[in-house]
Each structure stands twice: as structure tokens, then as C-alpha cells.
Amino acid sequence: MALFPKKVKFRKWQKTRRNPKKKQIATRGATLAFGSFGLKSCEPKWIKANQIEAARRAMSRFAQKTGKIWIRVFPDRPITAKPAEVKMGKGKGDPVGYVAPVRTGTIIFEVDGMAEDAAREALRKAGAKLPLKTKIISR
């Protein structure tokens, strides 16, 4: 189950402004909407599609047939890279994948229909697969 948009308006996006002094705190997607437990980001980062998938698989494998999992972020931002050993200049690189820009406080995953200890362990395993610090929250 690869996560990427079916169709995009622009193949390549411009880089966003990132001010290290300014805190990037989420205003949308910062509260639990579906499940009883959630995985909340503690820092702003770009999460790749394969990292989201790895976290989802870790949770699903632990939960087996109990509970329901919601993925609250979607990788819709294309990232580009130039091939190895290519000189500077000659334009922007080709798209290599998609990322989900995540701000501080964004809920990444939610789970429901599981015991509290099982839900916390599933979310802990998912958090270990992600490139940012996370914390587990509950209703």
C-alpha cells in the first residue's frame, strides 16, 4: 500500500521557508478525532511515504485483528534529488518521492478498539519507525 497522490498539479514544488527561531505549531489536526489513543509529533519534520508505511505495518502486525488504525497524515509534497556525482547547476533534480510535512502537535496515527496497554505498545512501535520525536496521547 504505497502512499502517494493519484495526480498532481505540479511535478516539482518550491522549497518552503523554514525559520528555526519560529515554532511550527499545528493548528489543524492537533486533536484526536477518530480513536481513543493517538501518536502526536513533538517536532516539525518531513515524513517520507515509506516511513509512514513502515510505522503502519508495525502497528498492524502488533494489533493483528483487533482495533482500528487511522493514518492522519498524507504524503502529497513531491521531493526531488539529483543523481550521484552530478555537477552543480543544470536545473532542479527529478522527483524521487513524496513527503508529509508534519508540524509540532500534529496527530500522525490514531487507534481504537484495543486495550490501553496494547494500543500504547502499538503506537510506541510506530513511533520508533518515524524520524521525529513523538508522544502517545489519549482522550
Secondary structure, 3 states (H helix, E strand, C coil): CCCCCCCCCCCCCCCCCCCCCCCCECCCCCCCCCCCEEEEECCCEEEEHHHHHHHHHHHHHHHCCCCEEEECCCCCEEEEECCCCCCCCCCCCEEEEEEEEECECCEEEEEECCCHHHHHHHHHHHHHCCCCCEEEEEC
